[in-house]
């Protein structure tokens, strides 16, 4: 009988949201990131750890080599993708955001935009009723309009904003996100 009562109590707490993510107070949060060199990965992992959030990596079917990322070479894969608005590189893994309220999309800036594989991810998801925040790492150009541009492809998302966190701690990111979600 005690087990039944305990089970019912826990189920009731879960249904009322008593176990919502304490770092935001607004349900569940997931970080989804793409990183070709490791810089964005470090930023996303530090922030997710600080917030106690789940984290998912966008894994490309074709792993980017140093030659692919050579922005000085107009024939490099990243240059070709960035210059083709219809480019949507394939993703090797499945990411399901259906169980999350807030999705933080993290990416490097390539030619003032998010890499096209991030568009592939954004377009593959159902964003209805979800909050979207974008965070980037950049060699110098900053977030620019990459966040608002991505949000146009996240049909139904409530875009809360975005920021460049090339330099900043997980605690800095947590404070920024909590401010957006108030």
Secondary structure in CASP SS format (residue, H / E / C, confidence):
PFRMAT SS
TARGET T0000
AUTHOR 0000-0000-0000
METHOD secondary structure of the structure
MODEL  1
X C 1.00
X H 1.00
X H 1.00
X H 1.00
X H 1.00
X H 1.00
X H 1.00
X H 1.00
X H 1.00
X H 1.00
X H 1.00
X H 1.00
X H 1.00
X H 1.00
X H 1.00
X H 1.00
X C 1.00
X C 1.00
X C 1.00
X C 1.00
X C 1.00
X C 1.00
X C 1.00
X C 1.00
X C 1.00
X C 1.00
X C 1.00
X C 1.00
X E 1.00
X E 1.00
X E 1.00
X E 1.00
X E 1.00
X C 1.00
X C 1.00
X C 1.00
X C 1.00
X C 1.00
X H 1.00
X H 1.00
X H 1.00
X H 1.00
X H 1.00
X H 1.00
X H 1.00
X H 1.00
X H 1.00
X H 1.00
X H 1.00
X H 1.00
X H 1.00
X C 1.00
X C 1.00
X E 1.00
X E 1.00
X E 1.00
X E 1.00
X C 1.00
X C 1.00
X E 1.00
X C 1.00
X C 1.00
X C 1.00
X C 1.00
X C 1.00
X C 1.00
X C 1.00
X C 1.00
X C 1.00
X C 1.00
X C 1.00
X C 1.00
X C 1.00
X C 1.00
X C 1.00
X C 1.00
X H 1.00
X H 1.00
X H 1.00
X H 1.00
X H 1.00
X H 1.00
X C 1.00
X C 1.00
X C 1.00
X C 1.00
X C 1.00
X C 1.00
X C 1.00
X C 1.00
X E 1.00
X C 1.00
X C 1.00
X C 1.00
X C 1.00
X C 1.00
X C 1.00
X C 1.00
X C 1.00
X C 1.00
X C 1.00
X E 1.00
X E 1.00
X E 1.00
X E 1.00
X E 1.00
X E 1.00
X E 1.00
X E 1.00
X E 1.00
X C 1.00
X C 1.00
X E 1.00
X E 1.00
X C 1.00
X H 1.00
X H 1.00
X H 1.00
X H 1.00
X H 1.00
X H 1.00
X H 1.00
X H 1.00
X C 1.00
X C 1.00
X C 1.00
X C 1.00
X C 1.00
X C 1.00
X C 1.00
X E 1.00
X E 1.00
X E 1.00
X E 1.00
X E 1.00
X E 1.00
X E 1.00
X C 1.00
X C 1.00
X C 1.00
X C 1.00
X C 1.00
X C 1.00
X C 1.00
X C 1.00
X H 1.00
X H 1.00
X H 1.00
X H 1.00
X H 1.00
X H 1.00
X H 1.00
X H 1.00
X C 1.00
X C 1.00
X C 1.00
X C 1.00
X E 1.00
X E 1.00
X E 1.00
X E 1.00
X E 1.00
X E 1.00
X E 1.00
X C 1.00
X C 1.00
X C 1.00
X C 1.00
X C 1.00
X H 1.00
X H 1.00
X H 1.00
X H 1.00
X H 1.00
X H 1.00
X H 1.00
X H 1.00
X H 1.00
X H 1.00
X H 1.00
X C 1.00
X C 1.00
END
